[in-house]
Amino acid sequence: MTEPEAELGITLSHRETVDDWAAVRTGDFRFASVTLTENTNWSALAAERLLAGAQQAGIHTGARHYARPGAVYDQAEFFVRTASKLGAFAPGSLAPALEVEAASVDDKFIKAWIKAVRHAARIKRVLIYADYDCWVSQRLNPDRWADSEVILWLVRHNGIPGRPGWFHSRLGLHQHGFSPKVPGVRGQVAQDAVVYPFTLGDLLL
């Protein structure tokens, strides 16, 4: 049986500029994740424009929080409050994501953040975004917190969409590249693909 072609999306921080969301959508990019907040007090000025533009183009769009050590409940509350104002938890949105890069953000932090965001936003599905090394080295152990509504998102720029070279039953997204090949986006941008057997519908609120 042949696997279906991976569904594609993009990851945006405050550094990228999107000139034409209609062109992004025409290029078969169906979802987008936008960095919205970091820690307890920083929010991206460009996030509101990016989220609104993607939503208007019919792209399934979600918000992402960049985790810093400590104050997990304050970070979750700040993220939910900011994202709610922008409609980031509406039905059909890409599930909210926690970006785990700081070494001191551990399994205990992730478990607490998931619980706090679920309670504050009244949603269940969440994405946990981390580099390949975090998963392979077992710095993060998803079996401690990844239930049936948690999706793992692995960052490994190997150029093979949906085939990151690491497996977990909850692995649903693969960031496979960073290039200037997305129509409508100025410069380089991170590109993502859904990992089979997950579908895009499995990643939406």
C-alpha positions in Angstrom: 0.0 0.0 0.0 1.4 3.4 -1.0 1.4 6.1 1.7 -0.6 9.3 0.8 1.4 12.4 -0.1 2.3 14.3 3.1 0.1 17.4 3.8 2.3 20.5 4.1 2.6 23.6 6.3 5.0 26.3 7.4 6.4 27.6 10.7 6.7 31.3 11.2 8.5 33.3 13.8 8.6 37.1 14.2 11.4 37.2 11.6 9.5 36.1 8.5 7.4 38.3 6.2 4.5 36.9 4.3 3.6 39.1 1.3 0.8 37.0 -0.2 -1.1 34.5 1.8 -3.2 33.5 -1.2 0.0 32.5 -2.9 1.0 30.4 0.1 -2.4 28.6 -0.1 -2.1 28.1 -3.8 1.3 26.4 -3.2 -0.5 23.6 -1.3 0.5 24.8 2.1 -2.5 24.0 4.2 -1.4 24.9 7.8 0.8 27.4 9.6 2.1 27.8 13.1 3.0 31.3 14.3 5.3 32.1 17.3 3.1 34.2 19.5 4.6 34.4 23.0 7.7 33.6 25.0 8.2 33.3 28.7 5.6 35.4 30.7 5.8 38.8 29.1 7.0 38.8 25.4 4.6 38.6 22.5 5.4 38.9 18.8 4.2 42.2 17.3 3.8 40.6 13.9 1.8 37.6 15.1 -1.7 39.3 14.9 -1.1 40.2 11.3 0.3 36.7 10.4 -2.5 34.9 12.1 -5.2 37.0 10.6 -3.7 36.8 7.1 -3.4 33.0 7.2 -6.9 32.5 8.6 -8.4 34.7 5.9 -6.6 32.7 3.2 -8.2 29.5 4.5 -5.0 28.1 6.1 -5.4 26.2 9.3 -3.4 28.4 11.7 -2.2 27.9 15.3 -0.2 29.8 17.9 3.1 28.7 19.4 4.7 29.5 22.8 8.5 29.5 23.3 9.1 28.0 26.7 11.6 29.3 29.2 12.5 27.6 32.5 10.3 28.4 35.5 6.9 30.0 36.0 5.1 27.3 33.9 1.6 28.3 35.0 2.2 32.0 34.4 3.6 31.2 30.9 0.6 29.0 30.1 -1.8 31.7 31.3 -0.1 34.4 29.4 -0.1 32.3 26.2 -3.8 31.4 26.5 -4.8 35.0 27.2 -2.8 36.4 24.2 -3.9 33.6 21.8 -7.6 33.8 22.8 -7.7 37.5 21.8 -6.6 36.5 18.3 -9.0 33.6 17.8 -6.2 31.0 17.8 -8.4 28.4 19.6 -11.3 28.5 17.1 -12.5 25.2 15.7 -10.4 24.2 12.7 -7.3 26.0 14.0 -4.0 24.1 14.2 -3.6 22.9 17.8 -1.5 25.2 20.0 2.2 24.3 20.3 4.8 24.5 23.0 8.3 25.0 21.6 10.9 23.2 23.7 14.5 24.3 23.2 15.9 25.6 26.5 17.7 22.7 28.2 16.0 23.3 31.5 12.5 22.9 30.1 11.9 19.2 31.0 9.2 16.6 31.2 7.7 18.1 34.4 7.4 21.5 32.8 5.8 20.1 29.6 3.2 18.0 31.6 2.3 21.0 33.7 2.0 23.3 30.7 -0.3 20.9 28.9 -2.6 20.7 31.9 -2.7 24.4 32.4 -3.4 25.3 28.8 -6.1 22.7 28.5 -7.8 24.1 31.6 -7.5 27.8 30.6 -8.3 27.4 26.9 -10.9 24.6 27.3 -9.2 22.5 24.6 -7.6 19.1 24.6 -5.3 18.8 21.6 -1.7 20.3 21.9 1.5 20.0 19.9 5.0 19.7 21.5 7.7 21.0 19.2 11.3 20.0 19.7 14.6 19.3 17.9 15.6 15.8 16.8 18.3 15.6 19.4 15.8 16.2 22.2 13.9 13.1 21.2 16.8 10.8 20.2 18.9 11.6 23.4 15.7 11.0 25.5 16.1 14.4 27.1 12.4 14.4 26.6 10.4 11.3 27.4 6.9 11.7 25.9 5.7 8.5 27.5 5.4 10.5 30.7 3.0 13.1 29.3 1.9 12.3 25.7 -1.7 11.1 25.9 -4.0 10.5 22.9 -4.5 14.3 22.4 -0.8 15.2 22.4 1.0 15.3 19.1 4.8 15.3 18.8 6.5 17.7 16.3 10.0 16.8 15.4 12.5 19.3 13.9 15.0 17.7 11.6 15.9 19.4 8.3 16.7 16.3 6.3 14.7 17.4 3.2 12.4 14.3 3.3 8.9 15.5 4.2 7.2 13.3 6.7 10.1 11.0 7.2 12.2 12.3 10.1 14.1 9.1 10.8 12.7 8.7 14.3 9.5 7.1 15.4 7.0 7.4 18.2 3.3 6.5 18.1 2.4 10.2 18.8 4.7 11.7 16.2 2.5 13.6 13.8 4.6 16.5 12.4 8.0 16.8 10.9 9.8 20.1 10.2 11.9 18.9 7.2 13.4 22.0 5.7 14.3 25.7 5.9 14.4 27.3 2.5 13.1 30.2 0.3 10.8 27.9 -1.7 7.4 28.9 -0.3 5.5 31.2 -2.7 4.3 34.4 -1.1 6.9 34.3 1.7 9.9 36.6 1.6 13.2 34.8 2.2 13.7 31.5 4.0 11.0 29.8 6.0 10.6 26.5 7.9 8.6 23.9 6.2 6.6 21.1 7.8 4.8 17.9 6.8 2.3 15.7 8.5 3.7 12.2 9.4 1.7 9.2 8.3 -0.6 7.7 9.5 -1.6 11.1 11.0 -3.6 13.4 8.8 -4.0 17.2 9.1 -7.5 16.6 10.7 -5.7 14.9 13.6 -3.8 18.1 14.3 -6.7 20.5 14.4 -8.9 21.8 17.2 
